[in-house]
């Protein structure tokens, strides 16, 4: 019974160790004011906690790698970041595992003083660890689904979470092997993909209020709420480079919460390519070397034409992209949505071939990054006079 309880985690809480909640973060009123200005005290208090109840399989895993003293497990367990790990908690877990026959103890007399207890995994412990790994793998799959669903929301916050966390793209890109900027064979956002059944896909211009001509307004990108993510395919799997601090402005007339093209919109944005990072220092250094970020630290996009796209908030745009000192025509589809407080959310994505900008495909030992990359933009802009 003890072995079964150890595996499925149904033993009393006291024998499972105290809850592993140290290292959690309780957001007080001051922290919430920083994260959500204007939030009242206590409205959004929550706890960020690491995974729990994985101390026992983590100990079995470490002991399967090599026998160890109890106190020697403490720093190794900290690497798993399961929460609080201290010596009493580890020894309580070892006692439970020994009682269930999953670990065994031998004495070591190599040093003066009392014999030290060395723990190792028993054959039964190896079998139980195999069962535990199935549980861990299932939890991993469930958490991965949470991440994928969050990424699929396509919100600015989801994009910023990718940048801050250094996530690799988990969504299926499904692009072709090469899609050059000169041919424009690929559109990642089909113009009629969101058209509802029975509705016309003909573009429609927003109607002016009482026949009044729309007034051009200036919207400035918020660098702290704007990001560019570059998804690349490689021989070792997907790699995502990202940067925040995108700057720019959009000049557009708004009618009924949508961009009017009666007065042609215009705009520009700059991207700090020297800040692109994947979280891997080796990949990042090779990328910065290939794009020569010291000479060309920024990329710039200029909007030249804008036309209504599918029903809703999508627009077909044309412009010019300057990267690595080379300018190329660019076109695609973007989504512009109006938020409360005179703010706009701008998002779009397109596939580019980096060879069109005289950038060779990065290659390091067994790693090769393919030349076609998906560029995703998620930005928020506020009306200049708001």
Residue pairs with C-beta under 8 A, 6 or more apart in sequence:
2 11
2 96
2 99
2 100
2 101
3 100
3 101
3 102
3 124
3 128
4 10
5 11
5 100
6 56
6 96
6 97
6 100
6 102
6 128
7 128
7 131
7 132
7 135
9 16
9 53
11 96
13 19
15 92
15 96
16 53
16 55
16 56
16 96
17 55
17 89
17 92
17 93
18 84
18 89
19 52
19 83
20 50
20 52
20 53
20 55
20 82
20 83
20 84
20 85
21 47
21 49
21 52
21 83
21 84
22 83
22 84
23 50
23 81
23 83
23 84
24 47
24 48
24 49
24 50
24 83
25 47
25 48
26 45
26 46
26 47
27 35
27 44
27 45
27 46
28 45
29 41
29 42
32 39
32 41
32 43
32 44
32 45
33 39
36 44
49 83
50 81
50 82
50 83
51 82
51 83
51 139
52 82
52 83
54 80
54 82
54 136
55 77
55 82
55 85
55 89
55 90
55 93
56 93
56 96
56 97
56 132
57 129
57 132
57 133
57 135
57 136
58 77
58 80
58 82
59 73
59 77
59 90
59 93
59 94
59 97
59 103
60 97
60 102
60 103
60 121
60 125
60 128
60 129
60 132
61 129
62 68
62 73
62 76
62 77
63 73
63 103
63 119
63 120
63 121
63 125
64 121
64 125
64 126
64 129
67 106
67 118
67 119
67 120
68 76
68 118
68 119
69 116
69 117
69 118
69 119
70 87
70 90
70 91
70 94
70 117
70 119
71 87
71 90
73 90
73 94
73 119
74 85
74 86
74 87
74 90
77 85
77 90
78 85
94 103
94 119
97 103
97 125
98 104
98 105
98 119
101 122
101 124
101 125
102 121
102 122
102 124
102 125
102 128
103 119
103 120
103 121
103 122
103 125
104 119
104 120
104 121
104 122
105 117
105 118
105 119
106 117
106 118
106 120
107 115
107 116
107 117
107 118
108 115
108 116
108 117
108 118
109 115
121 129
144 170
147 167
147 170
148 170
148 171
150 158
150 161
151 158
151 162
151 167
151 169
151 170
151 171
152 171
154 347
154 378
155 345
155 378
156 225
156 226
156 227
156 345
156 347
156 378
156 379
156 380
158 378
159 227
159 229
159 376
159 378
160 225
160 227
160 244
160 378
161 167
162 169
162 227
162 229
162 240
162 242
163 227
163 229
163 242
163 243
163 244
166 240
166 242
166 277
166 278
166 279
167 240
168 237
168 238
168 239
168 240
169 229
169 231
169 238
169 240
173 231
173 233
173 238
173 374
175 186
175 188
175 233
175 351
175 372
175 374
176 185
176 186
176 351
176 372
177 370
177 372
178 353
178 370
178 371
178 372
179 185
179 186
179 351
179 352
179 353
179 372
180 353
180 355
180 356
181 321
181 328
181 329
181 330
181 352
181 353
181 356
182 328
182 356
184 331
186 350
186 351
187 332
187 333
187 350
188 332
188 349
188 350
188 351
188 374
189 314
189 332
189 333
189 335
189 348
189 349
191 201
191 309
191 310
191 314
191 316
191 333
192 201
192 310
193 310
194 310
194 311
194 312
194 314
195 201
195 310
195 311
196 311
199 311
200 311
201 310
201 311
203 307
203 308
203 309
203 310
203 311
204 308
204 311
205 260
205 261
205 262
205 308
206 255
206 256
206 258
206 259
206 260
207 255
207 256
208 214
208 255
208 260
208 262
209 255
209 256
213 262
213 263
214 253
214 254
214 255
214 260
214 262
214 263
215 253
216 251
216 252
216 253
216 263
217 251
217 252
217 253
217 254
217 383
217 384
217 385
218 249
218 250
218 251
218 383
218 384
218 385
219 249
219 250
219 251
219 252
219 344
219 381
219 382
219 383
219 384
220 248
220 249
220 381
220 382
220 384
221 246
221 247
221 248
221 249
221 250
221 269
221 379
221 380
221 381
222 379
222 380
222 381
222 382
223 244
223 245
223 246
223 247
224 244
224 245
225 379
225 380
226 244
226 245
226 246
226 247
226 378
226 379
226 380
227 242
227 243
227 244
227 246
227 377
227 378
227 379
228 242
228 243
228 246
228 271
228 375
228 376
228 377
228 378
229 240
229 241
229 242
229 375
229 376
229 378
230 240
230 241
230 242
230 276
230 373
230 374
230 375
230 376
231 238
231 239
231 240
231 373
231 374
231 376
232 238
232 239
232 240
232 241
232 369
232 370
232 373
232 374
233 239
233 369
233 370
233 372
234 367
234 368
234 369
234 370
235 366
235 367
235 368
236 366
236 367
239 278
239 280
239 283
239 369
240 278
241 276
241 277
241 278
241 283
241 284
241 287
242 276
242 277
242 278
243 271
243 272
243 273
243 275
243 276
243 277
244 275
245 272
245 275
246 269
246 270
246 271
246 272
246 377
246 379
247 269
247 270
248 267
248 268
248 269
248 270
248 301
248 379
248 381
249 267
249 268
249 269
249 381
249 384
250 265
250 266
250 267
250 303
250 344
250 346
250 381
251 265
251 266
251 267
252 259
252 260
252 263
252 265
252 267
252 306
253 259
253 260
253 262
253 263
253 265
254 260
254 338
257 338
258 313
258 336
258 338
259 265
259 306
259 313
259 315
259 336
261 306
261 307
261 308
261 315
264 305
264 306
265 303
265 306
266 303
266 304
267 302
267 303
268 300
268 301
268 302
268 303
269 300
269 301
269 377
269 379
270 298
270 299
270 300
270 301
271 298
271 299
271 300
271 301
272 297
272 298
273 291
273 293
273 296
273 297
273 298
273 299
273 323
274 288
274 293
274 294
274 297
274 298
276 284
276 287
276 288
276 293
277 284
278 284
278 287
282 364
283 362
283 364
283 367
286 362
286 364
287 362
288 294
290 359
290 360
290 362
291 323
291 324
291 359
292 324
295 325
296 323
296 324
296 325
299 321
299 322
299 323
299 324
300 321
300 322
300 323
301 319
301 320
301 321
301 322
301 330
302 319
302 320
302 322
303 317
303 318
303 319
304 318
304 319
304 320
305 317
305 318
305 319
306 315
306 316
306 317
306 318
307 315
307 316
307 317
308 315
308 316
309 315
309 316
309 333
312 335
313 335
313 336
313 337
313 338
314 333
314 334
314 335
315 333
315 334
315 335
315 336
316 331
316 332
316 333
317 331
317 332
317 333
317 334
317 348
318 329
318 330
318 331
319 329
319 330
319 331
320 327
320 328
320 329
320 330
321 327
321 328
321 329
321 330
321 352
322 328
323 357
323 359
324 357
324 358
324 359
325 358
326 356
326 357
326 358
328 356
328 357
330 350
332 348
332 349
332 350
333 348
334 346
334 347
334 348
334 377
335 345
335 346
335 347
335 348
336 344
336 345
336 346
337 344
337 345
338 344
339 345
339 380
341 382
341 386
342 382
342 383
342 386
343 380
343 381
343 382
343 383
343 386
344 380
344 381
344 382
345 378
345 379
345 380
346 377
346 378
346 379
346 380
346 381
347 376
347 377
347 378
347 379
348 376
348 377
349 374
349 375
349 376
349 377
350 374
350 375
351 372
351 373
351 374
351 375
352 372
352 373
352 375
353 371
353 372
354 361
354 371
354 372
354 373
355 361
355 371
361 368
361 369
361 370
361 371
362 368
362 369
363 369
